[in-house]
Amino acid sequence: MNKESSTLNVPLQNIVLHKISKGLVIDIGGGGEGLVSRITGARVCAVDYRISEIREAQIHNPPANWFVSDGRALPFQDSSFDIATLWFSLGYMNEWSVKKAVLTEVFRTLKSKSRLSIMASRIDCKEHHLLFHAHFTLPDGTVSKTGYGVRGNQNQTENTICALVREVGFKDIQSDNHDWWFEVKAFKR
Ligand SMILES: C[S@@+](CC[C@H](N)C(=O)[O-])C[C@H]1O[C@@H](n2cnc3c(N)ncnc32)[C@H](O)[C@@H]1O
């Protein structure tokens, strides 16, 4: 099998999602399953640079606010949001320069004393592609079954993302490891 077509299939992950605390939320890469919008509704500004992915998320009809925009150039003023979420979207940004540019832009649009919530798959395999299979249970009990197909071999791990979050300026960084995926929480002081 040539390298170009090698794919790592991650065993099915059962992930329970929780409500997001009070405040205005910016959700980067908010298309696809639209998990954050489905959980938090009208408090969310969901950003995705593919209208097709936004359309896919709108199938669930969450009352969110949708923006077709690249996360590297967000159409929002400084210090606009209380919470920023990147749930399984960093893996769709293959290049580290893009991951960093997006997190830097997110930092700009966050108020002080605001929060960052990242959920991401571990992508340190040698295969060219990685397929992350997940059953998400939303706070209302709905189960969302999906698979995220991303480029493999991105050196995207709990440690490398924590280091990037720190480099961008976030503080009080905490992370949880779930083997094939991880969470990072941090604050803009
Ligand atoms: C497929 S979704 C998966 C995660 C999503 N949060 C969900 O709830 O299912 C990831 C999205 O990130 C978007 N994306 C990738 N890079 C981006 C960027 N630089 N700016 C905005 N959106 C981006 C992709 O278009 C894709 O729709």
The ligand as an SDF file (V2000), in Angstrom:
LIG
                    3D

 27 29  0  0  0  0  0  0  0  0999 V2000
  -15.7150   19.3480    9.9540 C   0  0  0  0  0  0  0  0  0  0  0  0
  -15.7280   20.4750   11.2210 S   0  0  0  0  0  0  0  0  0  0  0  0
  -15.5460   19.4320   12.5580 C   0  0  0  0  0  0  0  0  0  0  0  0
  -15.7380   20.0680   13.8970 C   0  0  0  0  0  0  0  0  0  0  0  0
  -16.9810   20.8660   14.1750 C   0  0  0  0  0  0  0  0  0  0  0  0
  -16.6910   21.8090   15.2490 N   0  0  0  0  0  0  0  0  0  0  0  0
  -18.2090   20.0250   14.5370 C   0  0  0  0  0  0  0  0  0  0  0  0
  -18.9070   20.4120   15.4910 O   0  0  0  0  0  0  0  0  0  0  0  0
  -18.4340   18.9830   13.9020 O   0  0  0  0  0  0  0  0  0  0  0  0
  -14.1560   21.3050   11.0940 C   0  0  0  0  0  0  0  0  0  0  0  0
  -14.3040   22.5390   10.2580 C   0  0  0  0  0  0  0  0  0  0  0  0
  -13.1940   23.4180   10.3740 O   0  0  0  0  0  0  0  0  0  0  0  0
  -13.2380   24.2390    9.2130 C   0  0  0  0  0  0  0  0  0  0  0  0
  -11.9730   24.9660    9.0780 N   0  0  0  0  0  0  0  0  0  0  0  0
  -10.7390   24.4390    8.8520 C   0  0  0  0  0  0  0  0  0  0  0  0
   -9.8140   25.4280    8.7750 N   0  0  0  0  0  0  0  0  0  0  0  0
  -10.4850   26.6100    8.9560 C   0  0  0  0  0  0  0  0  0  0  0  0
  -10.0870   27.9950    8.9760 C   0  0  0  0  0  0  0  0  0  0  0  0
   -8.8070   28.3610    8.7920 N   0  0  0  0  0  0  0  0  0  0  0  0
  -11.0370   28.9210    9.1780 N   0  0  0  0  0  0  0  0  0  0  0  0
  -12.3420   28.5630    9.3550 C   0  0  0  0  0  0  0  0  0  0  0  0
  -12.7870   27.2730    9.3460 N   0  0  0  0  0  0  0  0  0  0  0  0
  -11.8610   26.3130    9.1510 C   0  0  0  0  0  0  0  0  0  0  0  0
  -13.4910   23.2430    8.0770 C   0  0  0  0  0  0  0  0  0  0  0  0
  -14.0710   23.8810    6.9530 O   0  0  0  0  0  0  0  0  0  0  0  0
  -14.4450   22.2460    8.7600 C   0  0  0  0  0  0  0  0  0  0  0  0
  -15.7920   22.4730    8.4150 O   0  0  0  0  0  0  0  0  0  0  0  0
  1  2  1  0
  2  3  1  0
  2 10  1  0
  3  4  1  0
  4  5  1  0
  5  6  1  0
  5  7  1  0
  7  8  2  0
  7  9  1  0
 10 11  1  0
 11 12  1  0
 11 26  1  0
 12 13  1  0
 13 14  1  0
 13 24  1  0
 14 15  1  0
 14 23  1  0
 15 16  2  0
 16 17  1  0
 17 18  1  0
 17 23  2  0
 18 19  1  0
 18 20  2  0
 20 21  1  0
 21 22  2  0
 22 23  1  0
 24 25  1  0
 24 26  1  0
 26 27  1  0
M  CHG  2   2   1   9  -1
M  END
$$$$
